[in-house]
Amino acid sequence: VATPPPLDVVDLLLSAAPDTVRWEDSFGWLPLHYACANGAVEDVLRILAEAHPESKTATDRRGRTPLHFALGNTKQPATPAAVVLLSSSGAAACADENGMLPLHYACAYGASEEALHILTDGNIDSITATDRKGRTPLHFALGNADRPASPAVVRLLLSQNREVVNAADKEGGQLPLHLLATRANTLNEGQKKERDNAEKCLMLYLGAEPKPTADFLTALQSLPEWL
């Protein structure tokens, strides 16, 4: 398992061979991609970004920026300060090969509410942005409704645009509620905290007054009995 690179080592390497910060590997990864993937501290991210500012919006072979990698790191989630640094050159608006913005990653992998505030500030359209499968960030947030941060994340998304509750994807016309139901059905009686989080997310979703379509009613009926 890779470990976060120490600041003093990175600083020494940059001093000895400054051009290496621009070197891509066969996957199109720059050192900043690796640093984000391995949970490097903010100081390491900062010196890499300062040495090669363009790396903040550089994409790998799959269209992913370092910000995508930072938000996809579940073991060492990106701090708000890291998100500010990595998104400062417009990376928050960059979609990967699957059409996923960093906001999709944040909702899929469990970023903090603070991180989402940064990603959506000045980029409100990202709330309704869809990936290639037609999924919005809310789809991903409700697909992980059991996580501790999910209720706050769902509240934030809906405070920006309530209409997103009615967004159906291209995979069978699934609403965000379908994904919540799928996740909720995997939670057993011993997972009380997770069930509580899912219930809070459901209340927020229903509070946004989704349209009573046939798909909505089908999703509602697929919720487990405890909800």
Secondary structure, DSSP 8 states (H G I E B T S, - for coil): ------HHHHHHHHHH-GGGGG---TT---HHHHHHHTT--HHHHHHHHHH-GGGGS---TTS--HHHHHHT-SSS---HHHHHHHHTTSGGG---TTS--HHHHHHHHT--HHHHHHHHTT-GGGGT---TT---HHHHHHTTTTSTTHHHHHHHHHHH-GGGGG---TTTS--HHHHHHHHHTT--TT-HHHHHHHHHHHHHHHHT-----HHHHHHHHTS-TT-
